[in-house]
Amino acid sequence: MFYYDIKYPYLRYPFHETDGSVWFMYSIPVTELAKIYQSYYGKMPKSFFDCGAAIGELVHQATNLGMDARGIDIKKYPVEKFESEQKYVKYFQSGRIKITNILDCPPPITDLAYCNGTLTYMTETTLPMALQKFKNVGMLVAIHNTSEDILNAQKTGEELLHAEPRLIRPINWWLYTLNKNGFDADFDKKYGAFWAIPRNNKTR
Ligand SMILES: C[S@@+](CC[C@H](N)C(=O)[O-])C[C@H]1O[C@@H](n2cnc3c(N)ncnc32)[C@H](O)[C@@H]1O
């Protein structure tokens, strides 16, 4: 069993990379993300924004749950080329998922925003700029590797680090940084997820 099978047991789906190779994405289904939102606000989110939407699986799930769902990704995955991914094409064609960098986007206005790994593509300099983009959301949920994950995986001989540089820091560093950038934040051990509420926008 891989480390991510244990850390993210709720959602694992195949996708085609830009070179056509097949990989698996580990994530948290929108139904579970909505529970984190609901435990804070006492109601379901009506809108969802996936920052780093990849092929669009979570935008698809949120749409099927009746949410106003949108997303962005810096990279365009070749969903048109594969029968199994045809259901995602409409989100790109309609502009619900846009190909852009979060750093170049207007701040999304949404109840629930989600970053799966995306924040670790930042540097210590660009991370505050990315976090500012979430000042208008009800809640930001973020999952990604932390220093603790790297060490825990190493104990069973797994190497989680990527070829390209990524921002890997301890859980407490992330909580401190979210706080310093204007969020009330916590780490949910059950989901292995950070959740953060912009301090100036607790309006839901
Ligand atoms: C692990 S995938 C998450 C896929 C999907 N959200 C899920 O949870 O199943 C992370 C995605 O973030 C995208 N990404 C990385 N940096 C980004 C940035 N600066 N702006 C937008 N997307 C970015 C990557 O291209 C990648 O597709």
The ligand as an SDF file (V2000), in Angstrom:
LIG
                    3D

 27 29  0  0  0  0  0  0  0  0999 V2000
   -2.6480   17.3380   -7.7190 C   0  0  0  0  0  0  0  0  0  0  0  0
   -3.4300   18.2210   -9.0280 S   0  0  0  0  0  0  0  0  0  0  0  0
   -5.0600   18.4060   -8.3510 C   0  0  0  0  0  0  0  0  0  0  0  0
   -6.1990   17.9070   -9.2430 C   0  0  0  0  0  0  0  0  0  0  0  0
   -7.5890   18.0480   -8.6690 C   0  0  0  0  0  0  0  0  0  0  0  0
   -7.8060   19.3650   -8.0900 N   0  0  0  0  0  0  0  0  0  0  0  0
   -7.8980   17.0010   -7.6270 C   0  0  0  0  0  0  0  0  0  0  0  0
   -7.8510   17.3400   -6.4440 O   0  0  0  0  0  0  0  0  0  0  0  0
   -8.1460   15.8640   -7.9630 O   0  0  0  0  0  0  0  0  0  0  0  0
   -2.7120   19.8370   -8.8260 C   0  0  0  0  0  0  0  0  0  0  0  0
   -2.8240   20.7220  -10.0490 C   0  0  0  0  0  0  0  0  0  0  0  0
   -2.3800   22.0470   -9.7190 O   0  0  0  0  0  0  0  0  0  0  0  0
   -1.9280   22.6410  -10.9310 C   0  0  0  0  0  0  0  0  0  0  0  0
   -1.1770   23.8810  -10.6160 N   0  0  0  0  0  0  0  0  0  0  0  0
    0.0890   23.9650  -10.1190 C   0  0  0  0  0  0  0  0  0  0  0  0
    0.4440   25.2510   -9.9640 N   0  0  0  0  0  0  0  0  0  0  0  0
   -0.6080   25.9990  -10.3670 C   0  0  0  0  0  0  0  0  0  0  0  0
   -0.8340   27.4000  -10.4520 C   0  0  0  0  0  0  0  0  0  0  0  0
    0.1150   28.2890  -10.0950 N   0  0  0  0  0  0  0  0  0  0  0  0
   -2.0260   27.8380  -10.9040 N   0  0  0  0  0  0  0  0  0  0  0  0
   -2.9750   26.9410  -11.2900 C   0  0  0  0  0  0  0  0  0  0  0  0
   -2.8100   25.6030  -11.2360 N   0  0  0  0  0  0  0  0  0  0  0  0
   -1.6440   25.1230  -10.7820 C   0  0  0  0  0  0  0  0  0  0  0  0
   -1.1010   21.5180  -11.5600 C   0  0  0  0  0  0  0  0  0  0  0  0
   -0.9270   21.7290  -12.9420 O   0  0  0  0  0  0  0  0  0  0  0  0
   -1.9600   20.2820  -11.2360 C   0  0  0  0  0  0  0  0  0  0  0  0
   -2.7850   19.9160  -12.3090 O   0  0  0  0  0  0  0  0  0  0  0  0
  1  2  1  0
  2  3  1  0
  2 10  1  0
  3  4  1  0
  4  5  1  0
  5  6  1  0
  5  7  1  0
  7  8  2  0
  7  9  1  0
 10 11  1  0
 11 12  1  0
 11 26  1  0
 12 13  1  0
 13 14  1  0
 13 24  1  0
 14 15  1  0
 14 23  1  0
 15 16  2  0
 16 17  1  0
 17 18  1  0
 17 23  2  0
 18 19  1  0
 18 20  2  0
 20 21  1  0
 21 22  2  0
 22 23  1  0
 24 25  1  0
 24 26  1  0
 26 27  1  0
M  CHG  2   2   1   9  -1
M  END
$$$$
